[in-house]
Amino acid sequence: MSRSALLLLATLLPGIAVAKDINQIDPLCATQKYHNYVNASISWYESLVDLTIKKDPKLDDVANWFLEGRRNHFMLNDEAFDYYVENDPSKLNFDAPVESWLNLTQEDIKTLSNSSGVLADAAKKVFEFRQGQAHQGNYDLRSALADLLSQPKEIKVPLERYNNEMKNLAETQCDKQS
């Protein structure tokens, strides 16, 4: 029995990957790559909101409320990424695609928002937005966004721009050269 277990273990070991840590990554490259991801994401949401408002100007107020929430979310992630690269890289997963390098849970955001640290103000904005009352027109906006996303011709230009930006980011390697 133990011989079978050893054989199984021996066959699995070559397939076990070792997670990248900050010492294998060029921090400046990684930071720029993450900032570019944040900028691409914000631009994508801005484009969706602009297209939505053009179709239905009555959604302007709720769309701006929604966009402020998205911007705050991404700006917190941007600041948090910079902080964790310098102070606690174990919070980052460089084996994942750039959009998953940092994963702040709602509990993380709540904890940060109650702290006095450098991320407290940005986290408070995000936490309060998520815990606050939804805008009266939130359902109408979400319906309009869903309708817009179901019509590829209407979102072709911003979608292609976003996809190209994400493709370029995926091709950007930040591993340190040996």
N, C-alpha and C positions, 0 to 999 in steps of 0.2 A: 504494500500500500504506500509506504513512504517513498519507494523507488518511483512509483507512478507519479506521485506528487512532485518529486524532484524533476522528472522528465517534463512534466507539464510546465513547471516553473521555468525550466531552462528554455523551453520553446517560446515562452511569453516574454522573457527578458529583452531580447533584441527589439521587440515591438513597443517597449515602454519608452515614451518620449519624456525628456527632461524639459520642464517648463523654462522658458527664457526668463532671465532676470535682468534688472536694470544694467548690470555690468556687461551684458551682451548687446546692449542697445545704445545707439548714439542718442543721448537725451535731447540734444538740440533738434535733430531730425524728427524724433518721435513727437516732441512738443509741437513743431511746425505742422507735422502730419495731422495731429489731433486738432489743432486750431483750424486747419483747412477743412477737416470734417465738420467741425462746428459751424464754420462759415457757410459751407455747402448746405448744411441742414437748415440753417436759418433762412438762407436764400430760397430754398425749396418751399418752406412754409410761407414766406413773403409772396412768392409767385402764386401759390394756391389761393392765398387770401386776396391778392389783387384780382385774379381771375374771377373769384367768387363775388367780389364787390362789383365788378363790371357787369356781371349777370344780374345781380340783385343789390342795388345800392342801399336798400333798407338794412342790409346786414353789416353796414360799415362799423357801427358801434361794437357789436358783438365780435366781429372779425378782429378788430383792434384789441379787444380784451383777450381773445384767444391768442393772438400773435404775441402779445406782451407775456402771456404765460409760457409760450414756447421759447421766446427769447430768454426769459429768466431761467428756464430749465437748462438751455444750452450754455448760457453764460456761467451758471453755477458749475456745470460739468467742465467747462473750459478752465475756470479758476481752480476747481478741485483737482483736475489733472495736473496742472502746474504744481500745485501744492504737494500732491502725492509723489510726483517724480522726484521732487527735492527732499521730501520728509518721510514718506512711507511707501516706497515702490511696491511693497507686497500687496497693496490694494489694486494694483494694475495687472491686467492679463495680456501680455504682449504676444501670446500664442493665438489670440483671437483676432478677427477682423477689427479694424480701427474703431468701428462704432461700438464694439464691446470691450474695449480696453479698460474702461471704467464703468462700474456698475454700482451706482448709488441707490440703495433701497429707500423706501419711504421712511423706514426706521433710521437709516443713516442720516437722511435729510432732517428728520425731526431732532436727532441728537445734535447735529451741527447747528441747527437753528437755535437750540437752547444753550449753545456754547458761547464763549467770548473769543473764539479763535478767528483767524483770518477769513474763514468761509462762512461765518455766522450770518452776516447781513444778506449775502446772496442766498443762503439756505433758507432764511426767514421768508424772503420773497416767494420762493418756490413752495415752501411748506404752507404758508398762509393762502397762496393761490389755490393749492390743491385741497386745503381744508375749508376754504371759504365757500360761500354760496355761489352756485353756478349763475352765470349771466342769464337773464330772462330769455334771451334769444339763442341760447346754446344749442338747443335741439334743432332749431331752424338752420343754424350754421352747420352743424354736423351733417344734417341731411343734405344741405347744399354742397358740402365738401364731398360727401359720398357720391352724389350725383356727378359732380365734376370728375372725380377719379374714375368713374365708370365710363367716361367718354374720352378715350385715348387721343383723339384728334385735338381736343381742346387743351390738353396738357402736354402735347407733344414737345414743344420747345423747352419748357422748364424741366420736363422729365428727362429729355435727352441731355440737357446741360447737367442736371444732377447726376445722372448715370455716368456721364463722362468724367465728372469730378470724382465720383466714387471709384471708377475704374482706375483713374490716375493715382488715386490714393492707395488702392490695392497693389499697384505696381511699384510704389515707392517703398524701398527696402531701407530700414533703419538699423540693421544689424551692424555692429562694429566690424570693421575689416581686420582680419588677423594679421 
